[in-house]
Amino acid sequence: MGWRRKGFPVRSKVIWCALAVVGLTACSTPVSGHPHGATSPSGSNTTPGSAITVGTMRVTLLDGMRYTQTGSSGALDGCVSATSIPCAAQMLDLRSASAGGQFNTPSTARQYGWYTGTDVPPCITPIATPGAPATGSTVVEHGFAPIGAKKAEYGRFQVTCTDPAQDSQVRMWWLPTSKILVVEYASTPALDGQVDQVLASATFG
């Protein structure tokens, strides 16, 4: 893409900087799974429509989106909110994590290939961030998709949860050379279009 049951790549094990849907610069906060908590964090936020950077990538958020680089207690680190969704997506700079070898490499060949943590993934939905533990994750679409001028490994996963009301689809983009992961949670046609538009604005330097 990322929270552990309490975060997205494993707070005690992985140091990452994230951006969701749209990312800002890399952080050095160790995290452990997926972001959690539905209230607005007190950390540094971008203003809607801002251009932000994560790793070597720079993207522009849409109006109505806000990026949280650092949330209170690491709750929503690297999340991009969209309207009432506190963490619609994350974009992660995994260069530090990959150098330490302390994360699961994103891949459409893994059941939970969108999740870099080493614990049980949580289900992420607009009303549950995080929600119930995931019980399954099946690839329903995979191939390559653009992030700016680059082609990313792409997958769409059907995720099932211990609470069936939280079942949803997750989309993932992975740039293995740049070590940038983007994960979109609780996919809908409207949110897909917004995330695609943000990723189309990406430039690399």
N, C-alpha and C positions, 0 to 999 in steps of 0.2 A: 502499500500500500505501500504500524501498528502496525491493548489495554490489559491486562491479565484479568481475572474476574473483576479486578478493580482497575484495570488500565489497559493499554494496547501495545505492544511487545513486552513485557515482563519487567516491572519497575526495578527490581533488585538486580536484574541481569543485563538489560539492554539500555544503552544510552542512545537516544535518537532525538531528532528534531523533526517535528512533523508539521504538516499543513493538511488540512482536509479539504478536498476539492481544490484547494488552492493553497499553496504553502508559503510559509515565510522561511526565513533563514534557520539554519540548523540550531538546535538547542543542545545543551549539554546535560539536561536533566535526565537521570536514569528513570526509565519507565518500565512498566511491567504488564501491559495488556492493553485494554481499550480505555479511552477516556470515559469518565462517568460523572453523573450529576447533571441535573437538568436546569440548574440555575446559572445565571451569567457569572463567570469567574471574575476575579478582581485583577487578573494579570493584564499584560499588554495586549491591546486589541487594535486591529486596523479599522479604518473607517470604510464604509461600503464603497465599492468601486476602486479600492486601492490596488496598486501593483505590489505584489509581495514576492519574496524569494525563498526558495528552499533548496539547499545544496547549490547546484549549478543552474537551477531552473527558476525562471521568473514568469509569473502569471498575473493576470488581472482579474480580480473578483467582480462579480456582477453586483449591481445595486441590490441591497437587501441582504447581502452576505457579509459576514464579519469573521475575521480570522483571529483566533486566540493563540498567541505564541506560548504564553505561560499562564496557566490557570491556578487558582488557589489549590494548594496541596497536589498539584499536578493533575487535577481532576479532568480538565478539558484541554490539556496541552495539545497544540497542533491541530485543533479542530476548526473547520469552517462551518459556521452556522448558516442556515438558510431559512428565512422567515422564523417559524416557531420551532424549528428543529435545531437543538443545541449542538449536535455533531452530525451533520449530513454526510461528511466525508473527512478523510485525513489524507495529507500528503506527507510522506516521511523521507527524510534523508538518512539512509541506513549505512552510510559509509563507516561510521565509527563502530556500529554494531557488527557489520560484516568483517571488519578488521579483527574484532575480538572473537568472532565465531560464536557469539552468544545469542543467536536467533535462528528461527526456521526460515530458510530461503523461500520467498514467495514463488508459487508455482501452480499451474493448473493441473499438474500431475499429483498433487497432494490433496487429500480430502478437504482439509482446512487451509488450502494454499494461499488464501487471502490474509491469514493470521500468522504473525511472526512470533508470537509468544509461545512458551513451552507448557502452558497450563491449558485448562479447558476454556475455549473461546466463549464469550458471552454473546447473546443476541442483542443487536443494536437496532432500535426502532425509534421513531419520533417520540413515543411515549415511555420508552424504557431505555435509558442510556447509562450503564448497560442494563440488560434485562436478564431473563432466565438463561441458564447455561444452554449452549448449543448441543443438540443430540445428533446432528448429521449435517453434511455439507456436500452437495453433489454438483459437479460441473455440468451446466446445461448449455454453455456456449464458450468457445475458446478460439484463439487465433491471435491476430495482431491488430492493434488499433493505434491511431496517432495521438501523440502528445506533442503539439507544435509540429516541427519538421521530423521528429523522431518517431519510430515505430516501437510500441511497447508490447510486451507479452500481455495478452488480455484474456480475462475470463469472467464469466457470470456464474455465480453459484446459487443454488437453491438451498437455503439454510433452514433447518428445522430446529425447534426449541422445546424445552420441557413444558413451556406454556405455548400451545399451538397458536394462540392469538398473536404471538410474536414472530411466527414464521415469516420469512421475507427473502428477498434476493439481494446478494452483495455483488458489486462489480469491482474488479481489480485491474490495475495497470502496473506493470513492473518493467523498469529500465535497468537491466543487470549491470551495464557498464557504468552508468551514472549512479547506480544504487538508490534510485528514487522509486518509492512505492506510493501509489494513490489507491485509496479504498473508498468506495461509495457504499453507504449502508442504506437498507430499506429502499431499494431501487423502485422508482416509479417513472413513467414516461416523462413527466414534467421535470423531475429532478435529474433524470438522465440527460435531458436536453441542456439543463443548466451546467452540469458538470462537463459535458462535452464542449460547451462553448468556452468555459474557463480553460480547459486543457488545450483547446485550439489556439488560445492566445499565448501559449508557452514559447519562450525563447531560452536559449542556453548559451552560457558564456563561461 
